């Protein structure tokens, strides 16, 4: 029996999610952690975690690590902890704009790390969203001021590299400073990557990795988006003092604080895409991974992917599957509601209007696309036709893709998935 194309792309997406299960990825390292603990003669084990996948990662440790945990705390996004953790405290906090709960949880982590020594083993569970959830503004900057900077950069369309360059330089704990706080303890960070290229200094703003950016570069990001005159005065004052050498910069490579730090990537977008390709091939598709490093304005990427799909459809070939992943951006100009995946899907749907045989899914692997309850959308050549009395161009212009797809019943809603390795796009041509 021929499967519905919407179910086909959704099934391929599910296969990709299963391949980057944070629980399974952490479970694989439990024996290694226990061996290092014994070999190094350590006497105290601490677990800290922050990110959208922090709870399933922590549960893997609780259920599979043959060592007692002396202390620990997990910070995750609201609604992203379905696990019943018995030995670790869980705090749910704001994302993508940090809030007071994140501040409270991070203060607790700082207190724990300030009481470590050479006999301590710190296991740090890091996943996407950590930059917002692990929040501790540096001296002279309030939480409200940091929230304002984050919001300005997000609305301006800054990418994750630019956003984190600024966040690292107004933080007490990002950009290698967590490792600095933990020194001389031994630190192992198990990391689920949600950034292009899996750069350790960018994932969750690199709390346990040497930083490659500077105060000066943070100022350049603000200038690039015309925000230098709009950010709070205290933020700009701290960045200017740092650029002038009056405040120590973030820890760099070669520093002694990183001598006992091990950073391990345990999950990534590339792994998810590979699993999607394998699943598509099992379904009889000729599958091709375009890239795991898709960037740019979401609506423009959607248009390019649609053009590629139309080009291939015109060849007459059937059962084709195009797969890509990465993280696009949205420059907010309207007052609507949506996210980068829905905006990409709306742009794609407009390009293939009236064309049969093409189905497209774009979704966030964490289960959330922007400030919505959807993770993305699934569209085809009939999507725009279903929008009776609606002007898709107007919805796109107003950044209101969510309400467009809610009316056409094309939203993809999964709830929190427990993982986070950026976004995935799947095109099937039948």
C-alpha positions as CSV (number, residue, x, y, z in Angstrom):
1,X,0.0,0.0,0.0
2,X,1.4,3.4,-1.0
3,X,2.2,5.6,2.0
4,X,0.9,9.1,2.3
5,X,3.8,11.5,1.4
6,X,3.2,13.5,4.6
7,X,3.6,10.3,6.6
8,X,6.7,9.4,4.5
9,X,8.6,12.7,5.3
10,X,7.5,12.5,8.9
11,X,8.7,9.0,9.2
12,X,12.1,9.9,7.7
13,X,12.3,12.8,10.2
14,X,11.5,10.4,13.1
15,X,14.4,8.1,12.0
16,X,16.7,11.0,12.1
17,X,15.6,11.9,15.7
18,X,16.1,8.4,16.9
19,X,19.7,8.4,15.6
20,X,20.6,11.3,17.9
21,X,19.0,10.1,21.1
22,X,20.9,11.9,23.9
23,X,20.1,9.0,26.3
24,X,21.8,6.4,24.1
25,X,24.7,8.7,23.3
26,X,25.5,9.3,27.0
27,X,24.9,5.7,28.0
28,X,27.8,4.7,25.7
29,X,30.2,6.9,27.8
30,X,29.3,5.6,31.2
31,X,31.9,2.9,31.3
32,X,34.6,5.3,30.2
33,X,33.6,7.8,32.9
34,X,33.8,5.1,35.6
35,X,37.2,3.9,34.3
36,X,38.7,7.4,34.3
37,X,37.3,8.0,37.8
38,X,39.1,4.9,39.1
39,X,42.4,5.4,37.1
40,X,42.8,9.0,38.2
41,X,42.1,8.2,41.9
42,X,39.2,10.6,42.2
43,X,36.9,10.8,45.2
44,X,34.0,13.1,44.3
45,X,31.7,13.1,41.3
46,X,29.6,16.1,40.3
47,X,27.1,16.3,37.4
48,X,25.9,19.5,35.9
49,X,23.9,19.9,32.7
50,X,22.3,22.7,30.7
51,X,20.4,22.6,27.5
52,X,17.2,21.3,25.9
53,X,18.5,17.7,26.1
54,X,19.9,17.9,29.6
55,X,17.3,15.7,31.3
56,X,17.5,12.6,29.1
57,X,21.3,13.0,29.2
58,X,21.2,13.0,33.0
59,X,18.8,10.1,33.2
60,X,21.3,8.0,31.2
61,X,24.0,8.7,33.8
62,X,21.6,8.0,36.7
63,X,20.6,4.6,35.2
64,X,23.9,3.4,33.8
65,X,26.8,5.0,35.7
66,X,28.1,2.6,38.4
67,X,29.3,5.5,40.6
68,X,27.5,7.6,43.3
69,X,26.9,11.2,42.3
70,X,27.9,13.6,45.2
71,X,26.2,16.7,43.9
72,X,24.6,18.1,40.8
73,X,22.0,20.2,39.0
74,X,20.3,20.3,35.6
75,X,18.9,23.4,33.9
76,X,16.6,22.9,30.9
77,X,13.9,24.7,29.0
78,X,10.3,24.8,30.3
79,X,8.5,21.6,29.4
80,X,11.6,19.8,28.3
81,X,12.1,17.4,31.3
82,X,9.9,14.3,31.2
83,X,12.3,12.3,33.2
84,X,12.0,11.4,36.8
85,X,15.5,12.2,38.0
86,X,16.2,11.0,41.6
87,X,19.6,12.3,42.5
88,X,19.9,15.6,40.6
89,X,18.0,18.8,41.1
90,X,16.2,20.1,38.0
91,X,15.4,23.7,37.2
92,X,13.4,24.7,34.2
93,X,14.2,28.1,32.7
94,X,13.6,30.5,29.8
95,X,14.8,30.1,26.3
96,X,15.8,31.7,23.9
97,X,15.7,34.8,26.2
98,X,17.1,33.9,29.6
99,X,15.1,34.5,32.8
100,X,15.5,34.5,36.6
101,X,15.2,30.7,36.9
102,X,18.2,30.3,34.6
103,X,20.1,32.8,36.8
104,X,19.2,30.9,39.9
105,X,20.2,27.6,38.5
106,X,23.5,29.0,37.2
107,X,24.3,30.6,40.6
108,X,23.9,27.1,42.1
109,X,26.3,25.6,39.5
110,X,28.9,28.4,40.2
111,X,28.6,27.6,44.0
112,X,29.2,23.9,43.3
113,X,32.2,24.5,41.1
114,X,33.8,26.9,43.5
115,X,34.1,24.0,46.0
116,X,35.8,21.5,43.7
117,X,39.4,20.4,44.0
118,X,41.9,18.0,42.3
119,X,40.0,15.0,43.5
120,X,36.7,16.1,41.8
121,X,35.4,14.8,38.5
122,X,32.9,17.2,36.9
123,X,30.6,15.7,34.2
124,X,29.2,18.5,32.2
125,X,26.2,17.6,30.0
126,X,25.9,20.3,27.2
127,X,23.2,20.6,24.6
128,X,21.5,23.2,22.4
129,X,19.9,26.0,24.3
130,X,22.6,26.1,26.9
131,X,23.6,29.7,26.0
132,X,20.3,31.0,27.2
133,X,19.8,28.5,30.1
134,X,23.2,28.9,31.6
135,X,23.0,32.6,32.4
136,X,25.1,34.7,34.8
137,X,25.8,38.2,33.6
138,X,29.2,39.6,34.5
139,X,29.5,42.3,37.2
140,X,27.9,45.6,36.2
141,X,25.2,44.0,33.9
142,X,21.7,43.0,35.1
143,X,19.7,40.1,33.9
144,X,17.2,42.5,32.2
145,X,20.0,44.1,30.3
146,X,21.3,40.7,29.1
147,X,17.8,39.8,28.1
148,X,17.5,43.0,26.1
149,X,20.8,42.3,24.2
150,X,19.7,38.7,23.4
151,X,16.3,39.9,22.1
152,X,17.9,42.7,19.9
153,X,20.4,40.3,18.3
154,X,17.7,37.6,17.7
155,X,15.4,40.2,16.0
156,X,18.2,41.6,13.9
157,X,18.8,38.1,12.4
158,X,22.2,37.5,14.0
159,X,23.4,33.9,13.6
160,X,24.5,31.7,16.4
161,X,28.2,32.5,16.1
162,X,27.5,36.3,16.3
163,X,25.0,35.9,19.1
164,X,27.3,33.8,21.2
165,X,30.3,36.1,20.6
166,X,28.4,38.8,22.4
167,X,27.0,36.5,25.1
168,X,30.4,35.1,26.0
169,X,31.8,38.5,26.7
170,X,29.0,39.6,29.1
171,X,29.0,36.4,31.1
172,X,30.7,35.0,34.2
173,X,30.5,31.4,33.0
174,X,30.5,31.2,29.1
175,X,33.5,31.2,26.8
176,X,35.6,28.8,28.8
177,X,34.9,30.4,32.2
178,X,33.1,27.3,33.5
179,X,36.3,25.4,33.1
180,X,38.1,28.2,34.8
181,X,35.7,28.0,37.8
182,X,36.1,24.2,38.0
183,X,39.9,24.3,37.8
184,X,41.8,22.2,39.1
185,X,39.0,19.6,38.9
186,X,38.9,17.1,36.1
187,X,36.2,17.9,33.6
188,X,34.5,15.8,30.9
189,X,31.9,17.6,28.8
190,X,29.5,15.3,26.8
191,X,28.2,17.6,24.0
192,X,25.2,17.4,21.7
193,X,26.0,19.8,18.9
194,X,23.5,22.3,17.6
195,X,25.8,24.5,15.6
196,X,27.3,24.4,12.1
197,X,30.7,22.7,12.1
198,X,30.3,21.4,15.7
199,X,32.5,24.1,17.0
200,X,33.2,23.6,20.7
201,X,33.6,27.3,21.3
202,X,30.1,28.0,19.9
203,X,27.9,25.2,21.3
204,X,26.2,26.7,24.3
205,X,28.7,29.5,24.1
206,X,31.6,27.1,24.8
207,X,31.6,27.1,28.6
208,X,34.3,24.4,28.8
209,X,36.2,25.2,25.6
210,X,38.9,27.8,24.8
211,X,37.4,30.9,23.3
212,X,38.4,32.1,19.9
213,X,36.7,35.4,20.0
214,X,37.4,38.7,21.7
215,X,35.7,41.8,23.3
216,X,36.5,43.7,20.1
217,X,34.7,41.1,17.9
218,X,31.7,41.3,20.2
219,X,31.6,45.1,19.5
220,X,31.9,44.5,15.8
221,X,28.8,42.2,15.9
222,X,26.8,45.0,17.5
223,X,28.0,47.5,14.8
224,X,27.2,45.1,12.0
225,X,23.6,45.1,13.0
226,X,23.4,48.8,13.9
227,X,22.8,47.9,17.6
228,X,25.7,49.7,19.2
229,X,23.6,52.7,20.1
230,X,20.6,50.5,21.1
231,X,22.1,48.1,23.6
232,X,22.0,49.0,27.3
233,X,24.8,51.4,28.4
234,X,26.2,49.0,30.9
235,X,26.6,46.3,28.3
236,X,28.5,48.6,26.0
237,X,30.6,49.8,28.9
238,X,31.7,46.3,29.8
239,X,32.6,45.5,26.2
240,X,34.5,48.7,25.8
241,X,36.5,48.1,29.0
242,X,37.3,44.6,27.8
243,X,38.4,45.8,24.3
244,X,40.6,48.4,26.1
245,X,42.4,45.7,28.1
246,X,40.8,46.7,31.4
247,X,38.9,43.4,31.8
248,X,40.6,40.0,31.3
249,X,39.3,38.4,28.1
250,X,37.8,34.9,28.0
251,X,40.3,32.0,28.5
252,X,42.2,31.0,25.3
253,X,43.8,27.8,24.0
254,X,46.9,26.7,25.8
255,X,45.8,27.9,29.2
256,X,46.5,25.6,32.2
257,X,42.8,25.5,33.1
258,X,42.1,23.3,30.1
259,X,44.8,20.7,30.9
260,X,42.3,18.4,32.6
261,X,39.3,19.2,30.4
262,X,37.9,16.8,27.8
263,X,35.2,17.9,25.4
264,X,33.4,15.1,23.5
265,X,30.9,15.6,20.7
266,X,28.3,12.7,21.1
267,X,25.6,13.8,18.7
268,X,25.3,16.1,15.6
269,X,23.2,17.1,12.7
270,X,25.4,15.1,10.3
271,X,24.6,11.9,12.2
272,X,20.9,12.7,12.0
273,X,21.0,13.3,8.3
274,X,22.9,10.1,7.7
275,X,20.1,8.2,9.5
276,X,17.4,10.0,7.4
277,X,19.2,9.0,4.2
278,X,19.4,5.4,5.3
279,X,15.7,5.3,6.1
280,X,14.7,7.0,2.9
281,X,16.7,4.4,0.9
282,X,15.0,1.6,2.8
283,X,11.7,3.1,1.5
284,X,13.0,2.8,-2.0
285,X,14.1,6.4,-2.6
286,X,17.2,7.6,-4.3
287,X,18.4,9.8,-1.4
288,X,21.0,12.6,-1.4
289,X,22.3,14.7,1.5
290,X,22.7,18.2,0.1
291,X,24.4,19.7,3.2
292,X,24.5,19.6,7.0
293,X,25.6,23.2,7.0
294,X,22.6,25.1,5.6
295,X,22.6,28.8,6.6
296,X,21.1,32.0,5.5
297,X,17.7,33.7,5.5
298,X,15.1,31.0,5.9
299,X,12.7,32.2,3.2
300,X,15.6,32.4,0.7
301,X,16.8,28.9,1.5
302,X,13.2,27.6,1.1
303,X,13.0,29.2,-2.3
304,X,16.3,27.7,-3.4
305,X,15.3,24.2,-2.2
306,X,12.0,24.5,-4.0
307,X,13.8,25.5,-7.2
308,X,16.1,22.4,-6.9
309,X,13.0,20.2,-6.3
310,X,11.2,21.5,-9.4
311,X,14.4,21.1,-11.5
312,X,14.6,17.4,-10.5
313,X,10.9,16.8,-10.9
314,X,11.2,18.1,-14.5
315,X,13.7,15.3,-15.3
316,X,10.9,12.7,-14.9
317,X,12.8,10.7,-12.2
318,X,10.7,9.3,-9.4
319,X,11.2,8.3,-5.8
320,X,13.8,11.0,-5.1
321,X,14.6,12.3,-1.6
322,X,16.7,15.4,-0.8
323,X,17.9,15.9,2.7
324,X,19.6,18.9,4.3
325,X,20.2,20.4,7.7
326,X,21.7,23.3,9.5
327,X,20.4,26.5,11.1
328,X,18.9,29.4,9.1
329,X,18.0,32.8,10.4
330,X,14.9,35.0,10.3
331,X,15.1,38.8,10.2
332,X,12.0,39.9,12.1
333,X,10.3,42.7,10.3
334,X,6.6,42.0,11.1
335,X,4.6,41.4,14.2
336,X,3.4,37.8,13.5
337,X,4.3,34.5,15.0
338,X,6.5,31.8,13.6
339,X,10.0,30.3,13.3
340,X,12.7,29.7,10.8
341,X,11.4,26.2,9.7
342,X,7.8,27.4,9.2
343,X,9.0,30.5,7.3
344,X,11.2,28.3,5.1
345,X,8.2,25.9,4.5
346,X,5.9,28.8,3.5
347,X,8.4,30.1,1.1
348,X,8.9,26.6,-0.4
349,X,5.1,26.1,-0.7
350,X,4.7,29.4,-2.6
351,X,7.3,28.2,-5.1
352,X,5.7,24.8,-5.8
353,X,2.0,26.0,-5.8
354,X,-0.1,23.8,-8.0
355,X,2.7,21.3,-8.6
356,X,2.0,17.6,-7.8
357,X,4.5,15.1,-6.5
358,X,6.6,17.3,-4.2
359,X,6.3,17.2,-0.4
360,X,8.6,19.2,1.9
361,X,9.2,19.0,5.7
362,X,11.3,21.5,7.6
363,X,11.5,21.0,11.4
364,X,13.6,21.7,14.4
365,X,15.0,18.5,16.0
366,X,14.2,19.9,19.5
367,X,10.5,20.0,18.9
368,X,10.2,23.7,18.9
369,X,10.3,26.3,16.1
370,X,10.6,29.8,17.4
371,X,8.2,30.9,20.2
372,X,5.5,28.3,19.1
373,X,4.2,24.8,20.0
374,X,5.1,23.6,16.5
375,X,8.4,22.2,15.4
376,X,7.9,23.1,11.7
377,X,5.6,22.4,8.9
378,X,4.9,19.9,6.1
379,X,3.8,21.3,2.7
380,X,3.1,20.3,-0.9
381,X,1.7,21.8,-4.1
382,X,-1.8,22.1,-2.6
383,X,-0.9,23.9,0.5
384,X,-1.3,27.4,-0.9
385,X,-4.6,26.4,-2.6
386,X,-6.0,25.4,0.7
387,X,-5.4,28.9,2.0
388,X,-8.7,30.3,0.8
389,X,-9.0,34.0,1.2
390,X,-5.4,34.2,2.6
391,X,-2.5,36.0,1.0
392,X,0.7,33.9,1.7
393,X,2.9,36.9,0.7
394,X,1.3,39.0,3.4
395,X,1.8,36.3,6.1
396,X,5.5,35.9,5.0
397,X,6.0,39.6,5.1
398,X,4.6,39.8,8.6
399,X,6.7,36.8,9.9
400,X,3.4,35.1,10.6
401,X,3.9,31.6,9.1
402,X,2.6,29.9,12.3
403,X,-0.9,31.3,11.9
404,X,-0.9,30.6,8.1
405,X,-0.1,26.9,8.7
406,X,-2.5,26.7,11.6
407,X,-5.3,27.6,9.2
408,X,-4.2,25.2,6.5
409,X,-3.6,22.4,9.1
410,X,0.0,21.9,8.0
411,X,1.8,22.5,11.3
412,X,4.1,19.7,12.5
413,X,3.7,19.3,16.3
414,X,5.8,16.7,18.1
415,X,6.3,18.3,21.5
416,X,9.8,18.3,23.1
417,X,11.8,15.6,21.4
418,X,14.6,15.3,24.1
419,X,17.3,16.1,21.5
420,X,18.6,19.1,19.7
421,X,20.9,19.0,16.7
422,X,19.6,22.0,14.7
423,X,17.1,21.7,11.9
424,X,16.3,19.1,9.2
425,X,14.7,19.6,5.8
426,X,13.3,16.6,3.8
427,X,12.0,16.8,0.2
428,X,10.4,13.8,-1.5
429,X,9.6,13.7,-5.2
430,X,7.3,11.0,-6.3
